[in-house]
Amino acid sequence: MTELGVTTGSHGWERVGAISGFVFVALFFIAFFGLQDLDFPPAGSATSEQIRSFFERERVRMALSTVSYAAAWSAFLWFIGGMRSPDTATDSVRRLEGVAICAGVLVAGLALAGVALQSEILLADPTTDDATLVSQLALFDAAGGFFGITPIPRAAFVGALSIVALREGGLRRWLGYFGLLVAAINVLGGIDYVIPADWSLTGHPLLDLIAFLGWILAASVVLVTRRRHAQRGIRPGPPRRRLAHVRSEGPDDGGNAVLTTETTSRGDA
């Protein structure tokens, strides 16, 4: 049975994956809910002074959130590495992991591209002319657009790893079922983004993001608890094989040989 998140001969990547998952979720929450102003820049009908006032007022918070986002998504890349299966994994597992890795890297790449655009806003001087203000607002919208299309690859990332967990074991089965639910919510969140409407298929515009972060946190906890169990010797031992020994008990009353069979179990070397 394949154990997701365990590399051959070492549990080091489990620790890396768990720690990276915790770091990613923590930094993302700090950047998104702590540093980022949820009151987005003024709409296109806003005056130049309103736009200029926004970027001047939020400059420090945007700088801190940019650094936090960059560090968070870098940690997410390490989390992806911590979810690898051993070299003995089956071909089907390898294919699903390939989907998960590509989707995860795509999510991180889109998010980091948005971070790069946001950093360009910080380099511009909002006190210059109106054209600079318009470009800053366009960059801000583009940065949000890069992140806005991530729910679909997020669904592929979580869904592929959840299927591996359910089919091959390794992670808790409840995490696999939870992951399939998270994947479905993110698919709906992606549809919400590309189809503008006054209502949301998920019930809340941030539900897909919160569900994704919750799955990463849950997976990190599972990796930590499983590693502790392994250190205490609770981890299942090597597969055992049953050996049958046949011996003769001598002739019966009719002169026929009596054979008995003993079955023993022995671990593989």
N, C-alpha and C positions, 0 to 999 in steps of 0.2 A: 504494500500500500504506500502510495506516495504521500509524504508529509510536507505540505506547503510551508515554505519559509524555513526549511532546514537544509543547509548546505552540507556536502559530503565532508565528514570528519570534523566538523566544527559547528558550534552553535553561535559563533560570533556574529553572523549576519542576522540572526534572530534578535540579538541585543541591539544591533544597529537599526534594524527595521522598527523595533518597538520604540526606541528613543527618538528616532527621526519622526515617527508618527506623532508622538506626544509634542515634539518641538514644532512640527508643522501646524497642528491644531492650535497650540497656544499662540504662536506668532500670528496666525491668520486671524484669530479672534481679536488679538490686540490691534492689528492693523485695520480690520474691517469694522469692528464694533467700538473700538476705543479711540483710534486716531482719525479715521475717515469721517468726514462730515456727511451724514446721511441726507442733508439738504443739498442736493446736487446744484451745480452752477445754474445761474439764471437761464431761463429759456431763450430761444433765439430772438424773441421780441424784446429782451432786456436791453437797457441802454449800455453804452460803453462804460459809464461810471459804475453801474451795478456789477458788470463783469470784472472790471478792474478791482473793485472793492472786495469781491469774492476771492480772487487769486491772491491779493495782498493779505487778506485776513487769514486764509488757510494755508499760506506758504509753508510755515513750520510744520504743521500737522501733515501736510502732503509729503514733505521730505521724510518725516519719521515713518509714515505709512509705506512709502516707497521702499525704504530700507527693510522694513519688517516684511513686506510682501516678497521681496527678493530673497531674503533669508528663509522665509517659509517655504517657497516653492523649491528652493535648493534642497531643503530638508526632505521635501516630498520625493525628490528624485532618489535620495538615499533610502526612503521607505520602499520605493519600488524594488530596489535591489535586495532589500531584506525579505521580500516575499518570494524569492526564487525557491524552486524545488531542487532536490538533489539530482546528481547526474544520472541516477537510475530511473528517473521519471519516464513514463510512457510517452509515446509519440503524441497521443491526444492531449496530454497535459502540456507538452512542449508547445503545441500549436495554440492552445488556449492562453498559455503564458505569453506567447509572442503577441497575441492580440492585446493582452493586458498591458504589456510593456510599451507597445506602440501607442496605445490609447493614453496611458499615463504620461508618457513623454510628450505627447501632443497637448495634453491638458496643461502640463507645466510650461511648455513652449509658448502656448497662446497667452497664458497668464504672465509669463516673463516679458513677452512682447508688449503687453499692456503696461507693465511696470516701466519698460524702457521709454514708451511714449510719455508716461507720466513724468519721468525724469527730465524729458525734453521741456516740459512745461516749466519745471523749476529753473531751467537754464535761461529761459526767456525773461526779459524785463517787462513786467506788466505796465510800467509807467511810460512806455515809449509812445506808440501810436495805436490807432484803432485796428489796423491790419494785424498787429502782433496779438492783440486781444482775441481777434476772431480765430487766428491760428491756434492759440492756446485752448480756446473752447473746443475747436475741432479735434485737437489732440486728446483732450479729456474725454470727449465722446467716443473717439476711436479706441482709447484704452479700455473704456467700459465695454465697447463692442467685442474686443478680443476675448474678454472674460465672459461676456454674455453667451458666446457660442460653445462654451466648454461643457454644458450639461450632457450633450450627446456622447462625446468621448469619455466623460466621467462615467456614464452608464455602461459603456463598453468595458472600461477598466474594472469597475466593481463587479459587473455581471460575469465577466470571464473568470475572475478569481473566485467568485462565489460558486460557479459551476464546478471548478476544480475542487473546492472544499467539499461540495456535496457528492461528487462522483468518486473522488480519490481519498477523502479524509484529510487528516492533518490538522486543519482548523476545526473549530466547533461547528456542528451542523447548523445550530441556530444562527451562527454568523453567516453561513451560506444563504439561508432563507432570508435573513435580514438584508443581505446584500442584493438579492434579487428584487426585493421590495424597493430598496434604495435606487437600483438601476431603473426600475419602472418609473419612479418619481422623477428621476433626472431626465428620462425621455420626455415625460410630460412637461418638465421645465424647459427643455429645449424647444418643444413645440410652442410653448408660451412666448418664448423670445422671438421666434421668427414670424409668429402670427399675432400682431398687435391687437389687443382687445382690452376692454374695461374689466374683464374678469380673468381669473387664473384657473387653469386645469388642476393645479395642485392645491388650490385653496389659499395659498400665500406665495408671493413671488420669491421668498427666500427659503421655502421649504426644501427644495432640491439641494441647495447649498448646505443647509443645516443637516440634512440626512446624510449627505456625502461626508461631512466632517464627523458626524456621529459614527459612521461605519469605520473611518480611519482610526478613530479613538478606540472603538471596540476591538478592532483587529490588533491594535498595539497592546491592549490589555491582555488579549488571548495569547499573544506571543510571549509576553512577560510571564504570565501564569504557567504556560506550558514549559517554559525554560526552567522555572523554579521546580516544577514537578520532575523534570529530567535530572536536575541536580540532586534531588532527594531520592532518586532511584525508583520513582513511580512510573517512569516511562516503560512501556512494554518491552520485554526482552526480545532476543532474536527468535525467528520462527522455529518451531519445534517440529520434529518429524517422528512418526510412530514407527517402531521397529518390531517386527513379529519374529519370535523364536519358536521353532517347532522341536519338540523332544519326544522321545519314545518312552512310554511307561511300562513296556513289556507286553506279553500276550495276554489276552483275556481268557475266559473259560473255554471259548471255542478255538483258542490257538491263534487268533488274529492279533496283529500288532495294534497297540493303543497309542495314538498320537495326541499330544496336548500342545496348545499354542499359548505363548505368553506375549503380551504386548507391552512395550515400554516406550517412553518418550525421551528424546534426547535433543538438546539444542544443537543447532548447526554450528560448526566451527567458524 
